[in-house]
């Protein structure tokens, strides 16, 4: 599904939610932080490793996780497996960040419920084009589950 990226400040202001970035590389984390700073309604949570990220995801329950596939303690695939209940219950969405055009771990993570994968380096256009859609989808999923 292709979406037109928000181009005005009001469109970017309308995007809101909590995003957890699980990334061990300080430069990549700084880039993500800088890009997300252009969205005033986004609260950014940060984790430098997979185990820390799983803990934050379970305690803070962000709508979206941006997940590096290669982490120092556990892999991105292991993070997806650890959060499989939250993912399958549509409590959160996971977007994989990878430097590989093709990775068997990305394929496995997608089969376990990750919503998308982005090839590094991350671009503002990619983030703008999908961030709002992903956050809205998770909020709608949560609302449907709450009505049951």
C-alpha positions as CSV (number, residue, x, y, z in Angstrom):
1,X,0.0,0.0,0.0
2,X,1.6,3.2,-1.1
3,X,0.9,6.3,0.9
4,X,1.7,9.9,0.0
5,X,4.2,11.3,2.6
6,X,2.9,14.1,4.8
7,X,4.3,17.3,3.4
8,X,2.9,20.0,5.6
9,X,3.6,20.7,9.3
10,X,-0.1,20.1,10.1
11,X,0.0,16.7,8.5
12,X,3.1,15.8,10.5
13,X,1.6,17.2,13.7
14,X,-1.4,14.9,13.2
15,X,0.8,11.8,13.5
16,X,1.1,10.8,17.1
17,X,2.0,7.8,19.2
18,X,4.8,6.0,21.0
19,X,7.7,4.5,19.1
20,X,10.4,2.3,20.6
21,X,13.6,2.2,18.6
22,X,15.8,-0.9,19.5
23,X,19.2,0.0,18.0
24,X,22.7,-0.5,19.3
25,X,24.5,1.8,16.8
26,X,24.6,5.3,18.3
27,X,24.7,7.0,14.9
28,X,21.7,5.2,13.6
29,X,19.8,5.9,16.9
30,X,20.7,9.6,16.5
31,X,19.4,9.6,12.9
32,X,16.1,8.0,13.9
33,X,15.8,10.4,16.9
34,X,16.4,13.4,14.6
35,X,13.8,12.2,12.0
36,X,11.2,11.4,14.7
37,X,11.8,14.9,16.2
38,X,10.1,16.3,13.1
39,X,6.9,14.7,14.4
40,X,5.8,16.7,17.5
41,X,3.3,14.0,18.5
42,X,5.7,11.2,18.6
43,X,7.1,10.0,21.9
44,X,10.4,8.1,21.4
45,X,11.6,5.3,23.7
46,X,15.1,4.0,23.1
47,X,16.8,0.7,23.8
48,X,20.4,-0.2,23.0
49,X,19.9,-4.0,23.1
50,X,17.2,-6.7,22.5
51,X,16.6,-7.7,26.1
52,X,16.2,-4.1,27.2
53,X,13.9,-3.5,24.2
54,X,11.7,-6.5,25.1
55,X,11.4,-5.1,28.7
56,X,10.5,-1.6,27.5
57,X,8.0,-3.0,25.0
58,X,6.2,-5.0,27.6
59,X,6.2,-2.3,30.3
60,X,5.5,0.8,28.1
61,X,3.6,-0.9,25.2
62,X,4.5,1.4,22.3
63,X,2.4,1.3,19.2
64,X,5.4,0.8,17.0
65,X,8.9,-0.8,17.4
66,X,11.7,0.0,15.0
67,X,13.9,-3.0,15.4
68,X,17.5,-3.4,14.3
69,X,18.0,-7.0,13.2
70,X,21.6,-7.2,14.5
71,X,21.9,-6.5,18.2
72,X,24.7,-7.3,20.6
73,X,22.8,-9.4,23.0
74,X,20.0,-11.1,21.1
75,X,19.0,-10.9,17.5
76,X,16.0,-9.0,16.1
77,X,14.5,-12.3,15.3
78,X,14.7,-13.3,19.0
79,X,13.1,-10.0,20.0
80,X,10.2,-10.7,17.6
81,X,9.8,-14.2,19.0
82,X,9.9,-12.8,22.6
83,X,7.1,-10.4,21.7
84,X,5.1,-12.9,19.7
85,X,2.1,-12.7,22.0
86,X,1.9,-8.9,21.8
87,X,2.4,-9.0,18.0
88,X,-0.2,-11.7,17.5
89,X,-2.7,-9.9,19.6
90,X,-2.0,-6.8,17.5
91,X,-1.0,-4.7,20.5
92,X,2.0,-3.4,18.6
93,X,3.6,-3.3,15.2
94,X,7.2,-4.1,14.5
95,X,9.2,-2.7,11.6
96,X,12.6,-4.4,11.0
97,X,15.6,-2.3,10.2
98,X,18.2,-4.2,8.2
99,X,21.3,-3.5,6.1
100,X,20.6,-6.7,4.1
101,X,18.5,-6.6,1.0
102,X,17.6,-10.2,1.8
103,X,17.9,-12.1,5.0
104,X,16.4,-15.3,6.1
105,X,15.9,-13.8,9.6
106,X,13.8,-11.0,8.0
107,X,11.7,-13.6,6.2
108,X,11.3,-15.5,9.5
109,X,10.4,-12.3,11.5
110,X,7.9,-11.3,8.8
111,X,6.3,-14.8,9.1
112,X,6.1,-14.2,12.9
113,X,4.1,-11.0,12.4
114,X,6.5,-8.1,11.8
115,X,4.6,-5.6,9.7
116,X,7.4,-4.3,7.4
117,X,11.1,-4.1,6.9
118,X,13.2,-1.1,5.9
119,X,16.6,-1.3,4.3
120,X,19.1,1.0,6.0
121,X,19.9,3.8,5.8
122,X,16.5,5.0,6.9
123,X,15.1,8.0,5.0
124,X,12.8,10.7,6.2
125,X,10.6,10.1,3.1
126,X,10.2,6.4,4.1
127,X,9.4,7.3,7.7
128,X,6.9,10.0,6.7
129,X,5.2,7.7,4.2
130,X,4.5,4.9,6.6
131,X,4.7,6.1,10.2
132,X,1.1,7.5,10.5
133,X,-0.4,4.5,8.7
134,X,1.3,2.0,11.0
135,X,0.4,3.9,14.2
136,X,-3.3,4.3,13.1
137,X,-3.5,0.6,12.3
138,X,-2.3,-0.4,15.8
139,X,-4.7,2.0,17.5
140,X,-7.6,0.7,15.4
141,X,-6.5,-2.9,16.3
142,X,-6.4,-2.0,20.0
143,X,-9.8,-0.3,19.9
144,X,-11.4,-3.4,18.2
145,X,-9.9,-5.7,20.8
146,X,-11.1,-3.4,23.6
147,X,-14.7,-3.7,22.3
148,X,-14.7,-7.5,22.4
